[in-house]
Amino acid sequence: MKVNKRSILFASVILLITALIQCGVYITDYYHADRDAIVAFQQNQTVTKQVLSDDTIAYVPDNARQGIIFYPGGKVDTAAYEPLASALSEQNIAVFLVEMPFHLAVLDADAADGIQDQYPDISSWYMAGHSLGGTMAAYYLEEHHESFEGLILLASYSTYDLSQTQLNVLSIAGSEDQVLSWDQYEANKINLPDTMTEIILEGGNHAQFGMYGPQSGDGQALITNEAQIESTVQYILKYIEKEAVNK
């Protein structure tokens, strides 16, 4: 049977359009920040939010000496991590929430470039990230580890070998997290230094490191969103204070 070339071309165009539509739906569908919950959480906080020229959200207290550059989780609104950032800033730690193309850190893993140069008074820097953001923060450190004190992973792991670096790593995951691949989490511990500190937050889940509502496939948290963020802040503070003493 003779194949009509125009029919093949037409079918190919339809497939391409379908693929583009599906791609467009994927990259524009993401978890939005819960603005009301964020406002309620921040009502007594004093450090003013800034938005830098590249849309990075920054909470920079006066005289901060420690800074955290944070990569958001995949398909999550950057603003969802403002409660974590602002709570840390109240403890005199500067936090920079990096805006990612289409909310995917994998599309701009080097987004941290240039932030340190803008804040020369900050002497100790840490990379951090949630889920996919944590993995890409680890990727960034593979080439830039000498400029940082450590890495903070929230519901995440490093697929890049940082085991021979001088980085100090804090890993926090929720006991009820059903989004995180625990098999990959365990398998990739080999990529982190032996000095890594691991915290399993009892009752926490995957989504509650930010404020963006429930995440598909996640476990039911046994603690509140506020409690998970506040506990995370306390663990990060202890980690940074310990690093400051040992420095």
Residue pairs with C-beta under 8 A, 6 or more apart in sequence:
27 102
27 104
28 102
29 75
30 75
30 76
30 77
30 102
30 103
31 75
31 76
31 77
31 80
31 207
31 212
31 213
31 215
32 77
32 80
32 212
32 213
33 77
33 78
33 79
33 80
33 82
33 210
33 211
33 212
34 80
34 211
34 212
34 213
35 79
37 83
37 211
37 225
38 79
38 80
38 82
38 83
38 211
41 83
41 86
41 87
41 211
41 226
41 229
42 82
42 83
42 86
45 86
45 87
45 89
45 90
46 90
47 59
47 60
47 61
47 86
47 89
47 90
48 59
49 57
49 58
49 59
49 82
49 86
50 57
50 58
50 59
50 60
51 57
51 58
52 58
52 96
52 118
54 99
54 111
55 78
55 99
56 96
56 97
56 98
56 99
56 115
57 78
57 79
57 82
57 85
57 96
57 97
57 99
58 94
58 95
58 96
58 97
59 82
59 85
59 86
59 88
59 89
59 94
59 95
60 89
60 94
60 119
61 89
61 90
61 92
61 93
61 94
63 92
63 121
64 89
64 92
64 93
64 94
64 119
64 121
64 122
65 92
65 121
65 122
65 123
65 124
66 92
66 93
66 94
66 122
66 123
66 124
66 125
66 126
66 240
66 244
67 93
67 94
67 95
67 96
67 115
67 116
67 119
67 122
67 124
67 125
67 126
68 85
68 88
68 93
68 94
68 95
68 96
68 125
68 126
68 127
68 128
68 152
68 236
69 96
69 98
69 112
69 115
69 116
69 125
69 126
69 127
69 128
69 137
70 81
70 84
70 85
70 95
70 96
70 97
70 98
70 128
70 129
70 130
70 133
70 137
71 98
71 100
71 105
71 111
71 112
71 127
71 128
71 129
71 130
71 133
71 134
71 136
71 137
71 140
72 78
72 80
72 81
72 97
72 98
72 100
72 103
72 105
72 129
72 130
72 133
72 210
73 129
73 130
73 131
73 132
73 133
73 155
73 209
73 210
74 103
74 104
74 105
74 106
74 131
74 132
74 133
75 103
75 104
76 103
76 130
76 131
76 210
76 212
77 103
77 212
78 97
78 98
78 99
78 100
78 103
79 97
80 210
80 211
80 212
81 97
81 130
81 209
81 210
81 211
82 97
82 211
83 210
83 211
83 226
83 229
84 95
84 209
84 210
84 229
84 232
84 233
85 95
85 97
86 95
87 229
87 230
87 233
88 95
88 233
88 236
88 237
89 95
91 233
91 237
93 236
93 237
93 240
94 119
94 122
96 115
98 105
98 111
98 112
98 115
99 111
100 107
100 108
100 111
100 133
101 107
101 108
104 132
105 111
105 129
105 132
105 133
105 135
105 136
105 137
106 132
106 136
109 136
109 139
109 140
110 140
112 127
112 137
112 140
112 144
116 122
116 125
116 147
124 149
124 240
124 243
124 244
124 247
125 147
125 148
125 149
126 148
126 149
126 150
126 151
126 152
126 240
127 137
127 138
127 140
127 141
127 148
127 150
127 151
127 152
128 134
128 137
128 151
128 152
128 153
128 154
129 135
129 136
129 137
129 138
129 152
129 153
129 154
129 156
130 154
130 155
130 156
130 209
130 210
131 154
131 155
131 156
131 179
131 180
131 206
132 156
133 156
134 151
134 152
134 153
134 154
134 155
134 156
134 157
134 158
135 156
135 157
135 158
135 159
137 151
137 153
138 151
138 153
138 156
138 157
138 158
138 159
138 160
138 162
138 191
139 158
139 159
139 160
141 148
141 151
141 160
141 162
141 165
141 167
142 160
142 161
142 162
145 162
145 165
145 166
145 167
148 167
149 167
149 168
149 243
149 247
150 167
150 168
150 169
150 170
150 239
150 243
151 158
151 162
151 167
151 168
151 169
151 170
152 169
152 170
152 172
152 236
152 239
153 169
153 170
153 171
153 172
154 172
154 173
154 209
154 232
155 172
155 173
155 174
155 177
155 179
155 180
155 206
155 209
156 171
156 173
156 180
157 171
157 184
157 185
157 188
157 189
157 191
158 188
158 191
158 192
159 188
159 191
160 191
161 191
162 169
162 191
162 192
162 193
163 190
163 191
163 192
163 193
163 194
164 193
165 193
166 193
167 193
168 193
168 195
168 196
168 197
168 239
168 243
169 192
169 193
169 195
169 196
169 197
170 196
170 197
170 199
170 235
170 236
170 239
171 192
171 196
171 197
171 198
171 199
172 198
172 199
172 201
172 209
172 232
172 235
173 180
173 185
173 198
173 199
173 200
173 201
173 204
174 200
174 201
174 203
174 204
174 205
174 206
174 208
174 209
174 219
174 221
174 228
175 200
175 201
175 202
175 203
175 204
175 222
176 203
176 204
176 205
176 218
176 219
176 220
176 221
176 222
177 204
177 205
177 206
177 218
177 219
178 205
178 206
178 217
178 218
178 219
179 205
179 206
179 207
179 215
179 217
179 218
180 206
189 196
197 239
199 235
201 223
201 228
201 231
201 232
201 235
202 222
202 223
203 221
203 222
203 223
203 227
203 228
204 221
204 222
204 223
204 228
204 231
205 215
205 218
205 219
205 220
205 221
205 228
206 215
206 218
206 219
207 213
207 214
207 215
207 218
207 221
208 221
208 223
208 224
208 225
208 228
208 229
209 228
209 229
209 232
211 225
211 229
221 228
223 231
